[in-house]
Amino acid sequence: MRWNSIRTKLILFMLIATIVPTVATMIISYSYTTDSLEKRAIEQNHQLMFQGKTNLANFVDNLNRASLTIYTDYEFYRQLDRGYDDYTFDSYTYVTLQNMASSMNGIWQVYFYRTETKRASLVIQSVPRRIYDAKLYEDTARYAEDGIQMQPTHLSHTYGFSSSPFFFPSVQVFTLHRPIYRIPANDRIGMLSVDVKLDSLAQIVDQLYTQEQESIYLLDDSGHVFYADDRQIIGQQLEASWYNREQINKMESGHFEQDGAIFIHERVTTPLANWTLVKKIPKSYLLQEANQAAVINMLLIALSLIVIIIATIVVSFRITKPIRQLVRYINQVQTGNLRVDIQPVSNDEIGVVLKRFRNMMDMINNLILREYQLELANKSNQLKALQAQINPHFMNNALQSIGTQALQHNAPHIYKLVTALGKMMRYSMYTDKSTATVQEELEHVKAYLQLQLQRFEDTFQAFFDIDERTLDNQVPKMTMQPLVENYFKHGIDRSVPSGQIAIRTRYIERTEQAQGMVIVVPYLQLIVEDNGRGMTLMRRIELNERLKEVHPEQLGTRTSHTLSRDEFVSDSSSGSPSSIGLVNVLARLQLFTDGKSTMRVEEQEPQGTRIVIELELEREN
């Protein structure tokens, strides 16, 4: 294989041009996908963690309200404040503690200690117990010394009460310790400890992460673990390389990456405790789908490479012979032989090139002949152009003279008709502008209808329903008048004096999805409807199918898609409409809007025809 041959260069070029962009695309796509997944996961998890934060704050607020039952139970607090010490007050104590325990799901037991009488009461799962001349339990004394405190998760204990037939096994709880003060003084008259089962936190926190894939931590300001997916570290001081207590505690929310994982944290601030909710998402789990897609892409690239090598070798052998033949034809044309007999040597792309080259040479020969014809036609067109400049001025001056005579002879109705005719002539004859506003089109239609009212002796009524937002939109000239004209050619029934034709405009906005964005697409809708004779269902279906095949290049032509004179007929046998007008209107609209226009013919109830045009206006992001 020679390195300077076309075959070798083609193979190398194909391989390089395929492998390099494909690999680069895969790398960029993988990087973009991973970044998008990370950003989306962080955003979604921030929302999820915020919801969890809200639920935890509500949970702590409910616990706070439950512990304030001591103050809100007026009779109990009154007797506690006055130092009552009898059987009645003991009953009040049990009832209050039981109400507190039952006011919230998850409370395991409630411990209350009276400082003055040294009496301790305990309600565990609605079972009351009492100890006289007792000491304040050491955990309560330690945590409630400086005010309200939340004790991290631990195994429940009996608060110094001895075992009994009503003894319950220990469960994991966290405890709220609250000193009870004499109001408004600041004397302590009691201590309250409320044990809450860890399952209450689990019901909230377990909804925030995927078990066995992600990790969750609920920490206090000192770094103790109130709850975690790893039950072995619950209640202990968290020791982890990623945990920076000072940095995390001072931020309301945030995220960071470390040790191959993404950590998302939310601050839970409550009157009873300040917690930090941390979620750990391993990047291997987060990017699992992206990695699988990358492996699939690698396999596809390897398979594509094999196919490309084989295809490149085959193409390189087959492509040289047709190219040489093409070069010979080009050399003959270069010598001046424009009538060279070009014969395709294959049916592949080179064969198509040869066919196009042959068509091009035929077109060049035809253009050379046509150039002489155009030179002669231009002479005639110049004369017609001069006449076209004179005739509109002459006609306008003549119409103005007739209108003046009509006013002088007290014939204002004739003056109005002549004025309407003059408006139509000026609108259609002056061709310096190919477009007009909807308002200008409507003025032209109104002038046309004024003349038709005179012609048909007021046997119809015209209605206008115009959306003000559409008046300044540009449309091709003579868009609406051909639609209105169809009514007078094929729909109006002179024997019926109640004919109606309505012209409506609408401004419509539709939303569409494009490249992941929501785009507002405005449309201009033009509607012409009448109560005339209408057309048959089959003709209407056939007409709509034909209109769907109209393309801008049909403007001014008669192609196979253009309707014949008999293909658009009404139910009456009298007359047949000029379907070329509808085709030309739609073709000009599609040319004006780059193909973003439609026209359809519908049935008007109870009878008649409706023609609806929709064209897309400028899009807005």
C-alpha positions, -999 to 999 in steps of 0.1 A, spaced: 0 0 0 15 33 -11 13 61 14 9 88 -13 -20 70 -30 -56 83 -29 -67 50 -15 -43 52 15 -51 88 22 -88 81 20 -86 53 45 -65 73 69 -87 104 65 -119 84 71 -105 67 102 -92 100 117 -123 120 107 -145 93 123 -126 82 154 -114 116 166 -149 134 165 -166 103 179 -142 99 209 -143 137 215 -181 136 213 -182 107 237 -159 125 262 -177 158 260 -211 140 262 -200 120 292 -186 151 309 -218 171 302 -240 142 313 -221 138 346 -222 175 353 -259 176 345 -266 146 367 -247 162 395 -264 195 392 -298 179 390 -291 156 419 -279 184 440 -309 206 432 -334 177 438 -317 166 470 -316 202 483 -353 203 479 -358 169 495 -335 179 524 -354 212 529 -386 192 531 -370 170 557 -357 200 576 -393 214 577 -407 181 589 -380 178 616 -387 214 627 -424 207 630 -416 175 649 -395 194 674 -421 221 677 -447 195 685 -424 181 712 -419 215 726 -456 221 728 -461 187 745 -435 195 771 -452 229 779 -483 210 790 -470 215 826 -475 253 822 -507 251 802 -525 228 826 -537 256 849 -549 235 879 -518 213 879 -494 242 877 -513 262 904 -510 233 929 -474 228 918 -466 265 924 -482 265 958 -464 234 969 -494 211 974 -484 176 985 -513 152 988 -531 124 970 -551 148 948 -519 165 935 -504 130 928 -535 122 907 -531 155 888 -494 147 882 -502 114 867 -530 127 845 -508 156 833 -479 133 825 -502 108 807 -517 136 786 -482 148 777 -472 113 767 -503 107 746 -502 142 729 -476 131 705 -467 98 687 -433 85 697 -430 96 733 -417 66 752 -418 78 788 -421 111 808 -401 118 840 -410 146 864 -391 156 895 -404 181 922 -375 200 937 -393 211 970 -407 177 979 -380 156 963 -406 134 947 -401 117 913 -429 105 890 -426 84 859 -451 75 833 -439 49 808 -464 37 782 -493 50 803 -481 32 834 -475 56 864 -448 52 890 -437 73 920 -407 76 944 -407 96 976 -376 113 990 -357 106 957 -327 122 942 -328 140 909 -317 117 881 -281 125 871 -287 128 834 -316 152 840 -295 172 864 -265 174 840 -284 183 808 -310 207 824 -285 226 845 -282 254 820 -317 254 807 -335 234 780 -313 207 765 -316 178 741 -298 147 751 -284 127 721 -297 92 713 -292 66 740 -308 35 755 -338 44 777 -334 39 814 -357 38 845 -346 71 860 -337 54 892 -369 34 895 -365 -2 904 -376 -30 882 -412 -41 884 -437 -63 867 -444 -33 845 -408 -29 835 -403 -23 798 -372 -33 779 -348 -5 769 -352 12 735 -332 38 716 -345 73 725 -334 109 726 -344 130 756 -357 166 761 -347 179 795 -366 210 807 -364 228 840 -397 240 854 -397 275 868 -420 295 892 -435 323 871 -427 352 871 -399 344 895 -369 323 883 -370 296 910 -368 260 898 -397 240 912 -392 209 891 -374 190 863 -390 174 833 -375 147 810 -393 134 779 -379 103 762 -388 101 725 -383 69 705 -357 70 678 -383 55 654 -400 89 653 -369 104 637 -365 74 615 -400 79 600 -389 114 588 -353 109 580 -356 75 562 -376 92 535 -347 114 526 -322 88 512 -320 55 493 -311 28 517 -280 7 510 -269 33 484 -268 66 503 -260 76 538 -278 101 562 -267 118 594 -286 139 619 -260 157 641 -262 182 669 -238 212 673 -214 191 693 -211 164 666 -232 137 684 -252 115 660 -289 117 668 -297 94 639 -279 77 610 -283 49 585 -254 32 604 -271 23 637 -237 15 653 -227 52 654 -260 65 667 -254 84 700 -217 86 695 -194 115 685 -190 115 647 -155 109 636 -152 112 598 -127 128 575 -153 148 557 -169 162 588 -158 198 597 -181 208 625 -173 245 626 -177 249 588 -210 229 586 -226 244 617 -222 280 605 -239 274 571 -276 273 567 -274 249 538 -249 239 511 -230 210 495 -194 199 489 -175 170 473 -150 148 492 -138 112 493 -156 104 460 -190 115 473 -213 145 473 -224 158 507 -256 179 511 -264 195 544 -292 215 558 -293 234 592 -324 226 614 -328 255 638 -354 251 666 -361 265 701 -351 232 716 -321 221 696 -299 230 666 -294 200 643 -276 195 610 -290 171 585 -263 157 562 -268 133 532 -239 115 516 -244 104 479 -215 83 465 -206 95 430 -204 59 418 -241 55 426 -250 89 412 -231 83 379 -241 47 376 -263 53 346 -238 76 329 -210 49 333 -233 23 318 -240 46 289 -202 52 285 -195 14 283 -223 10 257 -208 39 237 -173 23 238 -188 -10 224 -207 9 197 -175 28 188 -155 -4 184 -182 -19 163 -185 12 142 -147 13 137 -148 -22 123 -176 -13 99 -159 19 89 -126 2 81 -143 -24 59 -166 2 42 -136 26 36 -116 -1 19 -145 -11 -3 -154 25 -12 -118 34 -19 -115 7 -45 -148 14 -62 -146 52 -61 -114 57 -82 -127 44 -116 -158 67 -118 -137 96 -107 -113 91 -136 -142 89 -160 -156 122 -146 -123 138 -150 -122 128 -187 -157 144 -193 -146 176 -175 -115 178 -197 -136 175 -229 -159 203 -217 -129 224 -208 -117 221 -244 -150 237 -256 -171 205 -264 -203 215 -246 -222 187 -264 -202 158 -249 -221 126 -244 -220 120 -206 -230 84 -196 -231 74 -159 -208 45 -152 -224 35 -119 -254 39 -97 -236 51 -66 -229 87 -55 -204 92 -84 -230 81 -108 -254 107 -93 -227 133 -98 -223 123 -134 -261 126 -139 -261 160 -122 -232 171 -144 -250 160 -175 -281 179 -164 -260 209 -157 -245 209 -192 -280 206 -206 -291 235 -185 -262 256 -196 -270 250 -232 -306 259 -226 -297 290 -207 -275 302 -236 -305 298 -259 -328 314 -235 -305 344 -230 -313 355 -266 -350 352 -260 -349 372 -228 -330 400 -245 -359 403 -270 -385 400 -242 -369 427 -222 -376 452 -250 -413 444 -248 -413 445 -210 -397 479 -209 -425 493 -230 -452 476 -209 -435 490 -177 -438 525 -191 -475 519 -199 -480 505 -164 -467 537 -149 -491 558 -170 -523 538 -167 -527 539 -129 -523 577 -128 -548 581 -157 -574 557 -140 -571 574 -106 -575 609 -121 -605 597 -142 -621 581 -111 -616 613 -91 -632 633 -118 -662 609 -119 -665 612 -81 -664 650 -83 -692 649 -108 -712 625 -87 -710 650 -57 -719 679 -79 -750 660 -91 -760 651 -56 -752 614 -59 -732 605 -28 -738 568 -32 -721 568 -66 -692 588 -50 -688 561 -23 -687 533 -50 -662 552 -71 -640 559 -40 -641 522 -31 -631 513 -66 -603 538 -65 -590 524 -32 -589 489 -47 -571 501 -78 -545 519 -58 -540 490 -35 -535 464 -63 -518 486 -90 -490 501 -70 -465 472 -67 -436 490 -49 -446 470 -18 -452 432 -18 -465 431 18 -492 450 37 -505 451 73 -536 432 82 -554 466 87 -545 476 51 -558 442 38 -591 447 57 -595 482 42 -591 467 8 -616 439 16 -641 465 29 -638 485 -4 -643 453 -23 -674 444 -2 -689 478 -7 -688 473 -45 -703 438 -42 -731 451 -20 -741 474 -49 -737 445 -74 -758 420 -55 -784 446 -43 -778 441 -5 -786 404 -6 -759 397 20 -744 411 51 -707 414 60 -694 411 96 -659 419 109 -646 403 141 -610 418 144 -584 412 171 -567 445 177 -534 428 182 -533 415 146 -537 448 128 -500 457 126 -488 422 115 -475 420 79 -489 396 53 -485 393 15 -507 417 -4 -540 403 -18 -542 376 9 -577 380 21 -595 394 -10 -593 361 -30 -608 342 -1 -637 367 1 -642 366 -37 -648 328 -36 -681 335 -17 -694 356 -45 -682 333 -72 -694 300 -58 -712 303 -25 -737 332 -27 -774 323 -34 -792 353 -49 -826 338 -42 -819 340 -5 -818 376 9 -800 366 41 -765 358 29 -737 363 55 -700 365 52 -677 370 82 -640 380 83 -622 373 116 -586 377 128 -571 361 158 -538 363 177 -529 329 192 -500 319 213 -489 282 216 -461 268 237 -437 243 222 -407 223 235 -375 228 216 -341 217 229 -353 215 264 -367 250 263 -403 262 264 -409 285 234 -439 308 229 -449 306 193 -474 334 182 -497 327 153 -519 349 131 -552 333 122 -573 347 93 -608 333 89 -634 338 62 -667 321 66 -701 322 49 -735 306 50 -735 299 13 -741 266 -6 -709 250 7 -694 219 -9 -696 181 -6 -675 162 20 -655 144 -6 -646 176 -24 -636 193 8 -614 164 18 -598 163 -16 -592 201 -15 -576 200 19 -553 171 8 -543 192 -23 -536 222 -1 -513 202 21 -491 195 -9 -487 231 -19 -451 244 -17 -437 279 -22 -420 269 -55 -455 264 -70 -461 302 -70 -472 312 -105 -469 277 -119 -492 249 -128 -477 217 -114 -491 183 -108 -501 195 -73 -522 225 -86 -559 219 -87 -577 218 -120 -607 240 -126 -631 212 -118 -614 199 -86 -629 225 -63 -666 227 -68 -696 235 -46 -726 214 -41 -743 234 -68 -735 227 -104 -734 263 -113 -698 276 -118 -665 263 -105 -640 283 -84 -605 293 -93 -585 269 -71 -553 285 -85 -561 316 -64 -562 295 -32 -530 277 -42 -513 310 -50 -524 326 -17 -511 296 3 -479 294 -18 -472 331 -12 -479 328 25 -455 298 28 -429 318 8 -434 347 32 -432 326 64 -406 301 52 -431 273 49 -448 279 83 -483 286 70 -513 264 66 -547 267 49 -577 245 55 -613 244 43 -640 235 68 -677 231 69 -697 259 84 -728 249 104 -756 247 95 -744 254 60 -716 272 42 -678 272 41 -651 284 64 -615 290 51 -589 292 79 -553 305 74 -527 302 101 -492 317 97 -465 316 123 -452 350 135 -418 358 150 -410 334 179 -402 346 214 -380 328 239 
